[in-house]
Amino acid sequence: MKVQVDSERCQGHTLCAMRAPGTFDLSEVDGHSIVISEEVPADQEADVREAVRSCPEQAISLT
């Protein structure tokens, strides 16, 4: 599974980084979410799916 954040939609609510800190970090430039690694390890899939559901801007996508 791969994860991406749409930087145009992200508003920096930080919910994804709180739900899946091993996958998401926050940019020091603008506070928006950045993906640490596009490839999601199997043991982090549930946390990443929760991050996708919790994003108010629906800026996170999985493939």
CHARMM-style PDB file with segment names, atoms N, HN, CA, C and O in Angstrom:
ATOM      1  N   MET     1       0.852  -1.166   0.000  1.00  0.00      PROA
ATOM      2  CA  MET     1       0.000   0.000   0.000  1.00  0.00      PROA
ATOM      3  C   MET     1       0.899   1.230   0.000  1.00  0.00      PROA
ATOM      4  O   MET     1       1.926   1.270   0.677  1.00  0.00      PROA
ATOM      5  N   LYS     2       0.490   2.233  -0.774  1.00  0.00      PROA
ATOM      6  HN  LYS     2      -0.344   2.201  -1.324  1.00  0.00      PROA
ATOM      7  CA  LYS     2       1.212   3.506  -0.819  1.00  0.00      PROA
ATOM      8  C   LYS     2       0.285   4.627  -0.348  1.00  0.00      PROA
ATOM      9  O   LYS     2      -0.933   4.551  -0.514  1.00  0.00      PROA
ATOM     10  N   VAL     3       0.871   5.655   0.233  1.00  0.00      PROA
ATOM     11  HN  VAL     3       1.859   5.717   0.367  1.00  0.00      PROA
ATOM     12  CA  VAL     3       0.106   6.786   0.738  1.00  0.00      PROA
ATOM     13  C   VAL     3       0.675   8.075   0.171  1.00  0.00      PROA
ATOM     14  O   VAL     3       1.885   8.207  -0.011  1.00  0.00      PROA
ATOM     15  N   GLN     4      -0.211   9.023  -0.106  1.00  0.00      PROA
ATOM     16  HN  GLN     4      -1.194   8.915   0.042  1.00  0.00      PROA
ATOM     17  CA  GLN     4       0.187  10.335  -0.601  1.00  0.00      PROA
ATOM     18  C   GLN     4      -0.660  11.408   0.062  1.00  0.00      PROA
ATOM     19  O   GLN     4      -1.805  11.169   0.448  1.00  0.00      PROA
ATOM     20  N   VAL     5      -0.077  12.597   0.189  1.00  0.00      PROA
ATOM     21  HN  VAL     5       0.853  12.791  -0.125  1.00  0.00      PROA
ATOM     22  CA  VAL     5      -0.803  13.750   0.717  1.00  0.00      PROA
ATOM     23  C   VAL     5      -0.870  14.802  -0.379  1.00  0.00      PROA
ATOM     24  O   VAL     5       0.149  15.161  -0.970  1.00  0.00      PROA
ATOM     25  N   ASP     6      -2.063  15.289  -0.643  1.00  0.00      PROA
ATOM     26  HN  ASP     6      -2.891  14.997  -0.162  1.00  0.00      PROA
ATOM     27  CA  ASP     6      -2.260  16.371  -1.608  1.00  0.00      PROA
ATOM     28  C   ASP     6      -1.929  17.680  -0.903  1.00  0.00      PROA
ATOM     29  O   ASP     6      -2.699  18.155  -0.067  1.00  0.00      PROA
ATOM     30  N   SER     7      -0.797  18.253  -1.239  1.00  0.00      PROA
ATOM     31  HN  SER     7      -0.172  17.867  -1.918  1.00  0.00      PROA
ATOM     32  CA  SER     7      -0.335  19.468  -0.561  1.00  0.00      PROA
ATOM     33  C   SER     7      -1.250  20.672  -0.810  1.00  0.00      PROA
ATOM     34  O   SER     7      -1.246  21.622  -0.028  1.00  0.00      PROA
ATOM     35  N   GLU     8      -2.016  20.636  -1.872  1.00  0.00      PROA
ATOM     36  HN  GLU     8      -2.019  19.864  -2.507  1.00  0.00      PROA
ATOM     37  CA  GLU     8      -2.961  21.726  -2.155  1.00  0.00      PROA
ATOM     38  C   GLU     8      -4.176  21.667  -1.218  1.00  0.00      PROA
ATOM     39  O   GLU     8      -4.750  22.700  -0.874  1.00  0.00      PROA
ATOM     40  N   ARG     9      -4.553  20.474  -0.818  1.00  0.00      PROA
ATOM     41  HN  ARG     9      -4.087  19.635  -1.098  1.00  0.00      PROA
ATOM     42  CA  ARG     9      -5.736  20.308   0.040  1.00  0.00      PROA
ATOM     43  C   ARG     9      -5.402  20.342   1.522  1.00  0.00      PROA
ATOM     44  O   ARG     9      -6.225  20.762   2.334  1.00  0.00      PROA
ATOM     45  N   CYS    10      -4.191  19.899   1.885  1.00  0.00      PROA
ATOM     46  HN  CYS    10      -3.522  19.557   1.225  1.00  0.00      PROA
ATOM     47  CA  CYS    10      -3.805  19.819   3.292  1.00  0.00      PROA
ATOM     48  C   CYS    10      -3.817  21.215   3.925  1.00  0.00      PROA
ATOM     49  O   CYS    10      -3.285  22.174   3.367  1.00  0.00      PROA
ATOM     50  N   GLN    11      -4.434  21.299   5.095  1.00  0.00      PROA
ATOM     51  HN  GLN    11      -4.866  20.520   5.548  1.00  0.00      PROA
ATOM     52  CA  GLN    11      -4.507  22.572   5.813  1.00  0.00      PROA
ATOM     53  C   GLN    11      -3.734  22.539   7.128  1.00  0.00      PROA
ATOM     54  O   GLN    11      -3.793  23.486   7.913  1.00  0.00      PROA
ATOM     55  N   GLY    12      -3.006  21.444   7.367  1.00  0.00      PROA
ATOM     56  HN  GLY    12      -2.958  20.675   6.729  1.00  0.00      PROA
ATOM     57  CA  GLY    12      -2.161  21.365   8.555  1.00  0.00      PROA
ATOM     58  C   GLY    12      -2.896  21.123   9.855  1.00  0.00      PROA
ATOM     59  O   GLY    12      -2.500  21.646  10.896  1.00  0.00      PROA
ATOM     60  N   HSD    13      -3.960  20.339   9.814  1.00  0.00      PROA
ATOM     61  HN  HSD    13      -4.283  19.913   8.969  1.00  0.00      PROA
ATOM     62  CA  HSD    13      -4.705  20.033  11.041  1.00  0.00      PROA
ATOM     63  C   HSD    13      -3.932  19.112  11.983  1.00  0.00      PROA
ATOM     64  O   HSD    13      -4.254  19.045  13.169  1.00  0.00      PROA
ATOM     65  N   THR    14      -2.934  18.412  11.489  1.00  0.00      PROA
ATOM     66  HN  THR    14      -2.673  18.466  10.526  1.00  0.00      PROA
ATOM     67  CA  THR    14      -2.023  17.522  12.217  1.00  0.00      PROA
ATOM     68  C   THR    14      -2.637  16.196  12.663  1.00  0.00      PROA
ATOM     69  O   THR    14      -1.961  15.415  13.333  1.00  0.00      PROA
ATOM     70  N   LEU    15      -3.879  15.919  12.319  1.00  0.00      PROA
ATOM     71  HN  LEU    15      -4.428  16.553  11.775  1.00  0.00      PROA
ATOM     72  CA  LEU    15      -4.525  14.680  12.765  1.00  0.00      PROA
ATOM     73  C   LEU    15      -3.815  13.447  12.220  1.00  0.00      PROA
ATOM     74  O   LEU    15      -3.701  12.441  12.921  1.00  0.00      PROA
ATOM     75  N   CYS    16      -3.342  13.510  10.988  1.00  0.00      PROA
ATOM     76  HN  CYS    16      -3.435  14.326  10.418  1.00  0.00      PROA
ATOM     77  CA  CYS    16      -2.670  12.343  10.412  1.00  0.00      PROA
ATOM     78  C   CYS    16      -1.384  12.023  11.166  1.00  0.00      PROA
ATOM     79  O   CYS    16      -1.094  10.857  11.437  1.00  0.00      PROA
ATOM     80  N   ALA    17      -0.623  13.041  11.502  1.00  0.00      PROA
ATOM     81  HN  ALA    17      -0.858  13.987  11.283  1.00  0.00      PROA
ATOM     82  CA  ALA    17       0.630  12.826  12.226  1.00  0.00      PROA
ATOM     83  C   ALA    17       0.365  12.294  13.636  1.00  0.00      PROA
ATOM     84  O   ALA    17       1.187  11.559  14.183  1.00  0.00      PROA
ATOM     85  N   MET    18      -0.752  12.651  14.216  1.00  0.00      PROA
ATOM     86  HN  MET    18      -1.420  13.248  13.772  1.00  0.00      PROA
ATOM     87  CA  MET    18      -1.103  12.121  15.531  1.00  0.00      PROA
ATOM     88  C   MET    18      -1.564  10.669  15.432  1.00  0.00      PROA
ATOM     89  O   MET    18      -1.271   9.866  16.318  1.00  0.00      PROA
ATOM     90  N   ARG    19      -2.285  10.323  14.356  1.00  0.00      PROA
ATOM     91  HN  ARG    19      -2.522  10.975  13.636  1.00  0.00      PROA
ATOM     92  CA  ARG    19      -2.809   8.968  14.186  1.00  0.00      PROA
ATOM     93  C   ARG    19      -1.727   7.990  13.706  1.00  0.00      PROA
ATOM     94  O   ARG    19      -1.711   6.829  14.116  1.00  0.00      PROA
ATOM     95  N   ALA    20      -0.835   8.460  12.847  1.00  0.00      PROA
ATOM     96  HN  ALA    20      -0.848   9.403  12.515  1.00  0.00      PROA
ATOM     97  CA  ALA    20       0.186   7.576  12.263  1.00  0.00      PROA
ATOM     98  C   ALA    20       1.540   8.292  12.220  1.00  0.00      PROA
ATOM     99  O   ALA    20       2.021   8.650  11.145  1.00  0.00      PROA
ATOM    100  N   PRO    21       2.149   8.497  13.384  1.00  0.00      PROA
ATOM    101  CA  PRO    21       3.401   9.255  13.441  1.00  0.00      PROA
ATOM    102  C   PRO    21       4.569   8.581  12.717  1.00  0.00      PROA
ATOM    103  O   PRO    21       5.555   9.246  12.400  1.00  0.00      PROA
ATOM    104  N   GLY    22       4.479   7.287  12.453  1.00  0.00      PROA
ATOM    105  HN  GLY    22       3.677   6.746  12.711  1.00  0.00      PROA
ATOM    106  CA  GLY    22       5.534   6.608  11.720  1.00  0.00      PROA
ATOM    107  C   GLY    22       5.460   6.825  10.224  1.00  0.00      PROA
ATOM    108  O   GLY    22       6.395   6.493   9.495  1.00  0.00      PROA
ATOM    109  N   THR    23       4.346   7.384   9.762  1.00  0.00      PROA
ATOM    110  HN  THR    23       3.586   7.653  10.354  1.00  0.00      PROA
ATOM    111  CA  THR    23       4.127   7.592   8.333  1.00  0.00      PROA
ATOM    112  C   THR    23       4.107   9.064   7.958  1.00  0.00      PROA
ATOM    113  O   THR    23       4.569   9.437   6.879  1.00  0.00      PROA
ATOM    114  N   PHE    24       3.573   9.909   8.843  1.00  0.00      PROA
ATOM    115  HN  PHE    24       3.198   9.607   9.720  1.00  0.00      PROA
ATOM    116  CA  PHE    24       3.428  11.331   8.539  1.00  0.00      PROA
ATOM    117  C   PHE    24       4.274  12.190   9.467  1.00  0.00      PROA
ATOM    118  O   PHE    24       4.487  11.857  10.633  1.00  0.00      PROA
ATOM    119  N   ASP    25       4.743  13.290   8.926  1.00  0.00      PROA
ATOM    120  HN  ASP    25       4.570  13.560   7.979  1.00  0.00      PROA
ATOM    121  CA  ASP    25       5.459  14.295   9.699  1.00  0.00      PROA
ATOM    122  C   ASP    25       4.884  15.639   9.276  1.00  0.00      PROA
ATOM    123  O   ASP    25       4.091  15.713   8.337  1.00  0.00      PROA
ATOM    124  N   LEU    26       5.278  16.684   9.956  1.00  0.00      PROA
ATOM    125  HN  LEU    26       5.923  16.624  10.718  1.00  0.00      PROA
ATOM    126  CA  LEU    26       4.800  18.014   9.621  1.00  0.00      PROA
ATOM    127  C   LEU    26       5.945  18.853   9.070  1.00  0.00      PROA
ATOM    128  O   LEU    26       7.050  18.845   9.613  1.00  0.00      PROA
ATOM    129  N   SER    27       5.677  19.562   8.007  1.00  0.00      PROA
ATOM    130  HN  SER    27       4.779  19.568   7.566  1.00  0.00      PROA
ATOM    131  CA  SER    27       6.678  20.407   7.383  1.00  0.00      PROA
ATOM    132  C   SER    27       7.058  21.554   8.310  1.00  0.00      PROA
ATOM    133  O   SER    27       6.191  22.199   8.899  1.00  0.00      PROA
ATOM    134  N   GLU    28       8.341  21.803   8.434  1.00  0.00      PROA
ATOM    135  HN  GLU    28       9.046  21.280   7.956  1.00  0.00      PROA
ATOM    136  CA  GLU    28       8.803  22.934   9.240  1.00  0.00      PROA
ATOM    137  C   GLU    28       8.543  24.257   8.533  1.00  0.00      PROA
ATOM    138  O   GLU    28       8.559  25.313   9.164  1.00  0.00      PROA
ATOM    139  N   VAL    29       8.306  24.203   7.233  1.00  0.00      PROA
ATOM    140  HN  VAL    29       8.293  23.344   6.720  1.00  0.00      PROA
ATOM    141  CA  VAL    29       8.069  25.414   6.443  1.00  0.00      PROA
ATOM    142  C   VAL    29       6.662  25.954   6.656  1.00  0.00      PROA
ATOM    143  O   VAL    29       6.481  27.128   6.978  1.00  0.00      PROA
ATOM    144  N   ASP    30       5.656  25.078   6.472  1.00  0.00      PROA
ATOM    145  HN  ASP    30       5.803  24.125   6.210  1.00  0.00      PROA
ATOM    146  CA  ASP    30       4.275  25.569   6.539  1.00  0.00      PROA
ATOM    147  C   ASP    30       3.369  24.763   7.473  1.00  0.00      PROA
ATOM    148  O   ASP    30       2.184  25.075   7.590  1.00  0.00      PROA
ATOM    149  N   GLY    31       3.900  23.735   8.138  1.00  0.00      PROA
ATOM    150  HN  GLY    31       4.862  23.482   8.043  1.00  0.00      PROA
ATOM    151  CA  GLY    31       3.102  22.948   9.076  1.00  0.00      PROA
ATOM    152  C   GLY    31       2.202  21.919   8.432  1.00  0.00      PROA
ATOM    153  O   GLY    31       1.471  21.216   9.130  1.00  0.00      PROA
ATOM    154  N   HSD    32       2.238  21.814   7.108  1.00  0.00      PROA
ATOM    155  HN  HSD    32       2.831  22.385   6.541  1.00  0.00      PROA
ATOM    156  CA  HSD    32       1.409  20.837   6.421  1.00  0.00      PROA
ATOM    157  C   HSD    32       2.035  19.459   6.512  1.00  0.00      PROA
ATOM    158  O   HSD    32       3.232  19.320   6.765  1.00  0.00      PROA
ATOM    159  N   SER    33       1.221  18.455   6.306  1.00  0.00      PROA
ATOM    160  HN  SER    33       0.249  18.568   6.101  1.00  0.00      PROA
ATOM    161  CA  SER    33       1.657  17.071   6.409  1.00  0.00      PROA
ATOM    162  C   SER    33       2.565  16.685   5.245  1.00  0.00      PROA
ATOM    163  O   SER    33       2.358  17.095   4.103  1.00  0.00      PROA
ATOM    164  N   ILE    34       3.570  15.887   5.570  1.00  0.00      PROA
ATOM    165  HN  ILE    34       3.738  15.554   6.498  1.00  0.00      PROA
ATOM    166  CA  ILE    34       4.412  15.279   4.558  1.00  0.00      PROA
ATOM    167  C   ILE    34       4.519  13.790   4.878  1.00  0.00      PROA
ATOM    168  O   ILE    34       4.458  13.386   6.039  1.00  0.00      PROA
ATOM    169  N   VAL    35       4.677  12.993   3.845  1.00  0.00      PROA
ATOM    170  HN  VAL    35       4.727  13.321   2.902  1.00  0.00      PROA
ATOM    171  CA  VAL    35       4.792  11.551   4.012  1.00  0.00      PROA
ATOM    172  C   VAL    35       6.261  11.206   4.222  1.00  0.00      PROA
ATOM    173  O   VAL    35       7.121  11.609   3.439  1.00  0.00      PROA
ATOM    174  N   ILE    36       6.538  10.460   5.278  1.00  0.00      PROA
ATOM    175  HN  ILE    36       5.840  10.132   5.914  1.00  0.00      PROA
ATOM    176  CA  ILE    36       7.901  10.039   5.575  1.00  0.00      PROA
ATOM    177  C   ILE    36       8.351   9.006   4.546  1.00  0.00      PROA
ATOM    178  O   ILE    36       9.467   9.078   4.031  1.00  0.00      PROA
ATOM    179  N   SER    37       7.475   8.044   4.249  1.00  0.00      PROA
ATOM    180  HN  SER    37       6.569   7.985   4.667  1.00  0.00      PROA
ATOM    181  CA  SER    37       7.759   7.013   3.257  1.00  0.00      PROA
ATOM    182  C   SER    37       6.450   6.630   2.588  1.00  0.00      PROA
ATOM    183  O   SER    37       5.476   6.309   3.270  1.00  0.00      PROA
ATOM    184  N   GLU    38       6.415   6.662   1.248  1.00  0.00      PROA
ATOM    185  HN  GLU    38       7.206   6.924   0.694  1.00  0.00      PROA
ATOM    186  CA  GLU    38       5.189   6.334   0.533  1.00  0.00      PROA
ATOM    187  C   GLU    38       4.737   4.902   0.786  1.00  0.00      PROA
ATOM    188  O   GLU    38       3.538   4.637   0.864  1.00  0.00      PROA
ATOM    189  N   GLU    39       5.682   3.978   0.916  1.00  0.00      PROA
ATOM    190  HN  GLU    39       6.657   4.193   0.852  1.00  0.00      PROA
ATOM    191  CA  GLU    39       5.356   2.575   1.162  1.00  0.00      PROA
ATOM    192  C   GLU    39       4.979   2.402   2.630  1.00  0.00      PROA
ATOM    193  O   GLU    39       5.780   2.681   3.523  1.00  0.00      PROA
ATOM    194  N   VAL    40       3.767   1.944   2.870  1.00  0.00      PROA
ATOM    195  HN  VAL    40       3.116   1.717   2.145  1.00  0.00      PROA
ATOM    196  CA  VAL    40       3.291   1.765   4.242  1.00  0.00      PROA
ATOM    197  C   VAL    40       3.584   0.337   4.696  1.00  0.00      PROA
ATOM    198  O   VAL    40       3.116  -0.614   4.069  1.00  0.00      PROA
ATOM    199  N   PRO    41       4.352   0.170   5.779  1.00  0.00      PROA
ATOM    200  CA  PRO    41       4.597  -1.174   6.305  1.00  0.00      PROA
ATOM    201  C   PRO    41       3.282  -1.805   6.784  1.00  0.00      PROA
ATOM    202  O   PRO    41       2.383  -1.106   7.253  1.00  0.00      PROA
ATOM    203  N   ALA    42       3.187  -3.110   6.662  1.00  0.00      PROA
ATOM    204  HN  ALA    42       3.917  -3.677   6.281  1.00  0.00      PROA
ATOM    205  CA  ALA    42       1.960  -3.824   7.010  1.00  0.00      PROA
ATOM    206  C   ALA    42       1.506  -3.542   8.434  1.00  0.00      PROA
ATOM    207  O   ALA    42       0.305  -3.468   8.695  1.00  0.00      PROA
ATOM    208  N   ASP    43       2.451  -3.384   9.362  1.00  0.00      PROA
ATOM    209  HN  ASP    43       3.427  -3.445   9.150  1.00  0.00      PROA
ATOM    210  CA  ASP    43       2.069  -3.152  10.753  1.00  0.00      PROA
ATOM    211  C   ASP    43       1.556  -1.739  11.019  1.00  0.00      PROA
ATOM    212  O   ASP    43       1.089  -1.452  12.121  1.00  0.00      PROA
ATOM    213  N   GLN    44       1.637  -0.847  10.017  1.00  0.00      PROA
ATOM    214  HN  GLN    44       2.016  -1.080   9.122  1.00  0.00      PROA
ATOM    215  CA  GLN    44       1.148   0.525  10.178  1.00  0.00      PROA
ATOM    216  C   GLN    44      -0.093   0.820   9.344  1.00  0.00      PROA
ATOM    217  O   GLN    44      -0.616   1.934   9.381  1.00  0.00      PROA
ATOM    218  N   GLU    45      -0.568  -0.176   8.590  1.00  0.00      PROA
ATOM    219  HN  GLU    45      -0.144  -1.081   8.561  1.00  0.00      PROA
ATOM    220  CA  GLU    45      -1.706   0.043   7.696  1.00  0.00      PROA
ATOM    221  C   GLU    45      -2.962   0.512   8.423  1.00  0.00      PROA
ATOM    222  O   GLU    45      -3.646   1.414   7.939  1.00  0.00      PROA
ATOM    223  N   ALA    46      -3.275  -0.070   9.556  1.00  0.00      PROA
ATOM    224  HN  ALA    46      -2.719  -0.802   9.950  1.00  0.00      PROA
ATOM    225  CA  ALA    46      -4.484   0.324  10.296  1.00  0.00      PROA
ATOM    226  C   ALA    46      -4.392   1.777  10.748  1.00  0.00      PROA
ATOM    227  O   ALA    46      -5.375   2.513  10.662  1.00  0.00      PROA
ATOM    228  N   ASP    47      -3.228   2.195  11.225  1.00  0.00      PROA
ATOM    229  HN  ASP    47      -2.430   1.597  11.294  1.00  0.00      PROA
ATOM    230  CA  ASP    47      -3.048   3.588  11.661  1.00  0.00      PROA
ATOM    231  C   ASP    47      -3.177   4.553  10.483  1.00  0.00      PROA
ATOM    232  O   ASP    47      -3.767   5.626  10.611  1.00  0.00      PROA
ATOM    233  N   VAL    48      -2.625   4.164   9.342  1.00  0.00      PROA
ATOM    234  HN  VAL    48      -2.146   3.292   9.238  1.00  0.00      PROA
ATOM    235  CA  VAL    48      -2.699   5.030   8.160  1.00  0.00      PROA
ATOM    236  C   VAL    48      -4.135   5.132   7.662  1.00  0.00      PROA
ATOM    237  O   VAL    48      -4.585   6.214   7.283  1.00  0.00      PROA
ATOM    238  N   ARG    49      -4.848   4.027   7.659  1.00  0.00      PROA
ATOM    239  HN  ARG    49      -4.483   3.149   7.967  1.00  0.00      PROA
ATOM    240  CA  ARG    49      -6.263   4.077   7.255  1.00  0.00      PROA
ATOM    241  C   ARG    49      -7.066   4.988   8.198  1.00  0.00      PROA
ATOM    242  O   ARG    49      -7.955   5.710   7.748  1.00  0.00      PROA
ATOM    243  N   GLU    50      -6.762   4.957   9.470  1.00  0.00      PROA
ATOM    244  HN  GLU    50      -6.040   4.370   9.835  1.00  0.00      PROA
ATOM    245  CA  GLU    50      -7.423   5.836  10.432  1.00  0.00      PROA
ATOM    246  C   GLU    50      -7.066   7.294  10.142  1.00  0.00      PROA
ATOM    247  O   GLU    50      -7.920   8.174  10.257  1.00  0.00      PROA
ATOM    248  N   ALA    51      -5.826   7.553   9.770  1.00  0.00      PROA
ATOM    249  HN  ALA    51      -5.133   6.838   9.677  1.00  0.00      PROA
ATOM    250  CA  ALA    51      -5.409   8.909   9.414  1.00  0.00      PROA
ATOM    251  C   ALA    51      -6.168   9.404   8.189  1.00  0.00      PROA
ATOM    252  O   ALA    51      -6.574  10.565   8.137  1.00  0.00      PROA
ATOM    253  N   VAL    52      -6.360   8.537   7.211  1.00  0.00      PROA
ATOM    254  HN  VAL    52      -6.030   7.594   7.254  1.00  0.00      PROA
ATOM    255  CA  VAL    52      -7.117   8.904   6.004  1.00  0.00      PROA
ATOM    256  C   VAL    52      -8.543   9.287   6.394  1.00  0.00      PROA
ATOM    257  O   VAL    52      -9.061  10.305   5.937  1.00  0.00      PROA
ATOM    258  N   ARG    53      -9.173   8.475   7.234  1.00  0.00      PROA
ATOM    259  HN  ARG    53      -8.752   7.647   7.605  1.00  0.00      PROA
ATOM    260  CA  ARG    53     -10.561   8.752   7.658  1.00  0.00      PROA
ATOM    261  C   ARG    53     -10.672  10.029   8.489  1.00  0.00      PROA
ATOM    262  O   ARG    53     -11.699  10.707   8.453  1.00  0.00      PROA
ATOM    263  N   SER    54      -9.619  10.356   9.236  1.00  0.00      PROA
ATOM    264  HN  SER    54      -8.785   9.805   9.265  1.00  0.00      PROA
ATOM    265  CA  SER    54      -9.696  11.512  10.134  1.00  0.00      PROA
ATOM    266  C   SER    54      -9.351  12.839   9.465  1.00  0.00      PROA
ATOM    267  O   SER    54      -9.549  13.897  10.063  1.00  0.00      PROA
ATOM    268  N   CYS    55      -8.844  12.801   8.246  1.00  0.00      PROA
ATOM    269  HN  CYS    55      -8.683  11.941   7.761  1.00  0.00      PROA
ATOM    270  CA  CYS    55      -8.446  14.044   7.578  1.00  0.00      PROA
ATOM    271  C   CYS    55      -9.676  14.864   7.168  1.00  0.00      PROA
ATOM    272  O   CYS    55     -10.447  14.427   6.314  1.00  0.00      PROA
ATOM    273  N   PRO    56      -9.866  16.044   7.765  1.00  0.00      PROA
ATOM    274  CA  PRO    56     -11.048  16.843   7.444  1.00  0.00      PROA
ATOM    275  C   PRO    56     -11.037  17.374   6.002  1.00  0.00      PROA
ATOM    276  O   PRO    56     -12.093  17.690   5.453  1.00  0.00      PROA
ATOM    277  N   GLU    57      -9.872  17.471   5.399  1.00  0.00      PROA
ATOM    278  HN  GLU    57      -9.014  17.215   5.845  1.00  0.00      PROA
ATOM    279  CA  GLU    57      -9.759  18.000   4.043  1.00  0.00      PROA
ATOM    280  C   GLU    57      -9.730  16.902   2.985  1.00  0.00      PROA
ATOM    281  O   GLU    57      -9.698  17.194   1.790  1.00  0.00      PROA
ATOM    282  N   GLN    58      -9.742  15.630   3.419  1.00  0.00      PROA
ATOM    283  HN  GLN    58      -9.768  15.393   4.390  1.00  0.00      PROA
ATOM    284  CA  GLN    58      -9.639  14.479   2.535  1.00  0.00      PROA
ATOM    285  C   GLN    58      -8.433  14.629   1.595  1.00  0.00      PROA
ATOM    286  O   GLN    58      -8.525  14.424   0.384  1.00  0.00      PROA
ATOM    287  N   ALA    59      -7.301  14.994   2.210  1.00  0.00      PROA
ATOM    288  HN  ALA    59      -7.227  15.160   3.194  1.00  0.00      PROA
ATOM    289  CA  ALA    59      -6.086  15.268   1.453  1.00  0.00      PROA
ATOM    290  C   ALA    59      -5.169  14.048   1.337  1.00  0.00      PROA
ATOM    291  O   ALA    59      -4.134  14.118   0.674  1.00  0.00      PROA
ATOM    292  N   ILE    60      -5.535  12.937   1.969  1.00  0.00      PROA
ATOM    293  HN  ILE    60      -6.376  12.879   2.507  1.00  0.00      PROA
ATOM    294  CA  ILE    60      -4.685  11.751   1.971  1.00  0.00      PROA
ATOM    295  C   ILE    60      -5.330  10.682   1.099  1.00  0.00      PROA
ATOM    296  O   ILE    60      -6.531  10.426   1.192  1.00  0.00      PROA
ATOM    297  N   SER    61      -4.511  10.060   0.248  1.00  0.00      PROA
ATOM    298  HN  SER    61      -3.536  10.269   0.173  1.00  0.00      PROA
ATOM    299  CA  SER    61      -5.017   8.987  -0.590  1.00  0.00      PROA
ATOM    300  C   SER    61      -4.136   7.754  -0.481  1.00  0.00      PROA
ATOM    301  O   SER    61      -2.933   7.847  -0.239  1.00  0.00      PROA
ATOM    302  N   LEU    62      -4.763   6.594  -0.666  1.00  0.00      PROA
ATOM    303  HN  LEU    62      -5.740   6.518  -0.863  1.00  0.00      PROA
ATOM    304  CA  LEU    62      -4.067   5.309  -0.627  1.00  0.00      PROA
ATOM    305  C   LEU    62      -4.188   4.633  -1.994  1.00  0.00      PROA
ATOM    306  O   LEU    62      -5.208   4.737  -2.674  1.00  0.00      PROA
ATOM    307  N   THR    63      -3.121   3.943  -2.368  1.00  0.00      PROA
ATOM    308  HN  THR    63      -2.292   3.859  -1.814  1.00  0.00      PROA
ATOM    309  CA  THR    63      -3.167   3.137  -3.602  1.00  0.00      PROA
ATOM    310  C   THR    63      -2.569   1.785  -3.311  1.00  0.00      PROA
ATOM    311  OT1 THR    63      -2.499   0.936  -4.201  1.00  0.00      PROA
TER     312      THR     63
END
